Amino acid sequence: MAPVVTARNIGARLPREEDRKLLTGRGEYLADVRLPGQVHAAFVRSSLAHARITGIDITEATALPGVLAVWTGADAAAHCEGLVGELSVAGCVPTTMPLLAQEYVRFVGEAIAVVVAEDRYIAEDACDLIAVDYDELPPVLDPRPALEGGPVANEGLPDNVALKGGAVYGDADKAFENAHKVVSATYHTGRLAALPMETRGCAATYDWTTQELRLWTSTQVPHYVKYCLTAYLGFPENHCEVITPDTGGGFGQKAHLFSEEMLIPLLAREVDRPVVWVEDRRENLMTATHAHEQFVDIAYAGDENGRLTAVRIRATGDGGAYHQPPWSMAVEPWCTAMVTPSGAYDIPVADLTYEAAATNKCPIGAYRGVGYMAGTLARECLMDEAARAYELSPFDIRRRNVVREFPWVNAQGITYDEGSWLRTIDELERMVDYEAFRRRQADLREQGRYIGLGLSVFVESSGESTAMSLAHGMGDIYHDTATVRMEPNGTVTVSTGLTTQGQGHRTTMAQVAADVLGIPVRDITVRSGDSTSYAWGSGTVGSRSAVVAGGAVLRAADAIRSKLVSVAAEMLKADAADIELADGKAAVKGEPDSAVNIADVAASIYFDQSVWPDGFDPTLEVTLAYDPARPVFSNGGHAVIVELDPETGFARVEKVFSVEDCGTMINPEIVEGQLRGGVVQGIGAALLERLVYDSAGQLTTTTLLDYHVPTLDVAPPFEIHHLETPSAHTPAGIKGMGESGLIAAPAAVLNAVNDALSCFGTSLYALPATPEQVLGAMSPSGSVG
């Protein structure tokens, strides 16, 4: 049954409660943790992309004063052979990543040895004293030839194939043979870093008397990390505590298990001292998972009216040396091929292939919009190519193909129950004033100025859940619990399994609980961020926090509400069905003078049996789980205007128009903040950011001088329009939206660049669209880099 919600706070633009602490410098991040007697760890990392280790000499490092321990691969392997990575989809071949490299190194930056010393300076000095001898092997750097054979990147994958699968829905060959037009292209999404402002880190203590382990780690998945401490290392879960301090950004990078999180607890037990490790920015760029790089071949078959009859996709991922658990290199190309081929469009036939190759690069992992960004780029950019082929506007080609009636079942058999897909396209056209834009574009071209308009619409599977996993052919189980406890004075503590990296969870979870319980938001405290709270969580990933954790909070709060209502009915001599909780009072509907303070009801539950109904249980603490029974989909779109500088090739984003439909909005201020941040990240992916390896497999972008991230100087003005199509399958109709900005913005930006280039008869197909590429496309020869 749906919780009873009296909307007072849901939908309100409340300021974020957590900002007070963070903006006054009172946050405590991993590097701020100070443990009595703590010592520090530093790592020796491979200087080669691919080599056999022929010798390691740790003699000098061990003898350095202040060094407490030096471990190599053999020491780590005595406790754990390595982290097994795979995704539960057809055709995924697992890999095992050692905690410390043993026989081979497979990417620059792979950890070979670890030193524990009295301070970080001594630890790093000792690392410099460790001599590693290599027998260099040829690096594998391009996934496409790697899948055809040749040198091996990972000796555990003799054919370099880490993933290969797909499916065909309908007769694709016939659809393409009979097509009036076929449009096709290959898109390349650049290799990116999630680049949270706070790098990775962890600290551990181990008590030999109680055998209790405490691990502080900057993670999005503390309960998963805790489980792995048992599964890989044998620490009993009931003796483990995983604590997540304030976290300075994650974006999916911190939703993985890393070898450092396994090694630091082992070392704390070994030296019987608290051990701390915090990576520097160079380590983060080299080793903390990369993201998004794919080659996507896509083709549309269309009829004479511009209706698409089939889509064919082959998504090829550059996976790096290993699967990084739990998401693996498979998550990018699999999601591109299997989750995003049709988007908002009614395309009846689909031919889908996904594959990933092992290469001698840092492993690929999750990053905001994982898989969706590349899939949306290919789908939406080719849609603009189709518009040009059919001589239609980018809005009209989409209107001809958009789903108009719900429920709708796509080619893969997945049901979409509701959405505002057509309204999104119409709203974007209205916001842009398309005809006025085209007149302005023509006038500016006469002056030697080149502006372009790009459009991208999307449908996002939000609220990562068991139902969503099953709908897409996986078997993963996701759910969260929440605990709601009301005190005798009517104040409430909400515990969730979430970690927060800036999303505003403490505010939004308080808002939903307040509207069920009928009390002010200020009377609710939200706690989260460690594995010892009453709640359990599957992780802050996949736009699931508001849907799944929020749903658990709503369910648990509703159980408390029922008890409040039954006792208030006794106190007011009324029928429980007539009791309404709102504004801090329990009142009889239609009789405003017949009311009692909710705080007084709570006190009576604790201390006054005379108002208890027969058989009443006075416990005002409830823990309940939530896992949506059906997949939940949000939708939206972006339109972007850019201007290209014909002298420098730089693209400036003039304005962003965004339409968002995430169902019932808990807090529009937070929705808009998430949207703006994601779009700016998307601008970075489209125009600025790129991790570059040279021909020897050396990463050449190892500082923020080389890896260019968007800052305020490239953040454009926004115009945002909200649509609200509540979900019929979640409490309060809430859908997720945290990834929507980055999912669709890169496609809109590249479409805008190509629209500006259309008068030159050229298009770009790779991200980022660098000044060199733009200048090449604008040159008389039309050469494109």
Secondary structure by P-SEA (a helix, b strand, c coil): cccccccccccccccccaaaaaaacccccccccccccccccccccccccbbbbcccccccccccccccccccaaaaaacccbbbbbcccccbbbbbbbcccccccccccccccccccccaaaaaaaaaabbbbbbcccccccaaaaaacccccccccccccccccccccccaaaaaaaccccccbbbbbccccccccccccccccccccccbbbbbcccccaaaaaaaaaaccccccccbbbbbccccccccccccccaaaaaaaaaaaacccbbbbbbcaaaaacccccccbbbbbbbbbbcccccccbbbbbbbbbccccccccccccccccccccccccccccccbbbbbbbbbbccccbbbbccccaaaaaaaaaaaaaaaaaaaacccaaaaaaacccccccccccccccccccaaaaaaaaaaaaaaaaaaaaaaaaaaaaccccbbbbbbbcccccccaaaaaaaccccccbbbbbbbbcccccbbbbbcccccccaaaaaaaaaaaaaaccccccbbbbccccccccccccccccccccaaaaaaaaaaaaaaaaaaaaaaaaacccccccccccccccccccccccccaaaaaaaaaccccccccccccccbbbbbbbbcbbbbbbcbbbbbbbbccccccccccbbbbbbbccccccaaaaaaaaaaaaaaaaaaacbbbbbbcccccccccccccccccccccbbbbbbbbbbbcccccccbbbbccccccccaaaaaaaaaaaaacccccccccccccaaaaaaaaccccccc
